[in-house]
Amino acid sequence: MCRNIKVLFPLDPTTTDEEIRAAALQFVRKISGTVKPSKVNEGAFERAVEEVAEAAGRMLRALETKAPARTREEEAERARARFAARQR
C-alpha cells in the first residue's frame, strides 16, 4: 500500500473532506504513475480524484465500528515508529 495514504477511519475528530481528497489524490497519483498529468490528461486526472474522494467519503460515512476512535496523535506516533523501523 502507498505509505502516503493515511488511515481515515475511525478517527476522532472525524475525517475532514480535505483529508479524504488528499488520500484520493495520492491514490490516483499511484495508479496513474504520475504526480502531475499532462495538459491533455488533466481533466481525466481531476475527475478521477473527485470521483474517488466522493466514493471514499460515502464509504467512510457508512462505516460502523465498536472499536474506539483513534486520535491523530496516536496515528502520527505509529507512523514515526514505522519510519524509524525502516531506517534501521
C-alpha positions as CSV (number, residue, x, y, z in Angstrom):
1,M,0.0,0.0,0.0
2,C,1.1,3.5,-0.6
3,R,2.7,4.9,2.5
4,N,1.3,8.4,1.9
5,I,-2.3,7.3,2.2
6,K,-3.3,7.6,5.8
7,V,-5.8,5.6,7.8
8,L,-9.0,7.7,7.9
9,F,-11.4,5.5,9.9
10,P,-12.2,5.6,12.8
11,L,-10.6,8.9,13.8
12,D,-11.5,11.5,16.5
13,P,-12.3,14.1,15.4
14,T,-13.9,12.9,12.2
15,T,-12.0,12.8,9.0
16,T,-12.3,16.0,7.0
17,D,-13.1,16.5,3.3
18,E,-9.6,17.8,2.8
19,E,-8.1,14.6,4.3
20,I,-10.3,12.4,2.1
21,R,-9.4,14.4,-1.0
22,A,-5.7,14.2,-0.2
23,A,-5.9,10.4,0.1
24,A,-7.8,10.3,-3.2
25,L,-5.1,12.4,-4.9
26,Q,-2.4,10.1,-3.6
27,F,-4.4,7.0,-4.8
28,V,-4.9,8.5,-8.3
29,R,-1.2,9.5,-8.5
30,K,-0.2,6.0,-7.5
31,I,-2.4,4.1,-10.0
32,S,-1.7,6.6,-12.9
33,G,2.0,6.6,-12.3
34,T,2.2,10.4,-12.4
35,V,2.3,13.2,-9.9
36,K,1.3,15.9,-12.4
37,P,-0.6,14.9,-15.5
38,S,-0.1,16.3,-18.9
39,K,-2.5,19.1,-20.1
40,V,-4.3,16.6,-22.3
41,N,-4.9,14.2,-19.3
42,E,-5.5,16.9,-16.7
43,G,-9.3,16.7,-16.9
44,A,-9.5,12.9,-16.6
45,F,-7.0,13.1,-13.7
46,E,-9.0,15.7,-11.7
47,R,-12.3,13.8,-12.5
48,A,-10.8,10.7,-11.1
49,V,-9.6,12.4,-7.9
50,E,-13.1,13.9,-7.4
51,E,-14.9,10.6,-8.0
52,V,-12.5,8.6,-5.7
53,A,-12.9,11.3,-3.0
54,E,-16.7,11.2,-3.3
55,A,-16.8,7.3,-3.1
56,A,-14.3,7.3,-0.2
57,G,-16.4,9.9,1.7
58,R,-19.6,7.9,1.2
59,M,-17.9,4.8,2.4
60,L,-16.4,6.5,5.5
61,R,-19.8,7.9,6.4
62,A,-21.4,4.5,6.1
63,L,-18.8,2.5,8.1
64,E,-19.6,1.5,11.7
65,T,-17.4,0.1,14.3
66,K,-17.4,-0.7,18.0
67,A,-13.7,-0.1,18.3
68,P,-12.7,3.2,20.0
69,A,-11.8,6.0,17.6
70,R,-8.1,6.7,17.1
71,T,-6.6,10.1,17.6
72,R,-4.4,11.8,15.0
73,E,-1.6,11.9,17.6
74,E,-1.7,8.1,18.0
75,E,-1.6,7.6,14.2
76,A,1.3,10.1,13.9
77,E,3.2,8.2,16.6
78,R,2.6,4.9,14.8
79,A,3.8,6.4,11.6
80,R,7.0,7.7,13.3
81,A,7.6,4.2,14.7
82,R,7.2,2.6,11.3
83,F,9.6,5.2,9.7
84,A,12.2,4.5,12.4
85,A,11.9,0.8,11.9
86,R,12.5,1.2,8.1
87,Q,15.6,3.3,8.8
88,R,17.4,0.5,10.7
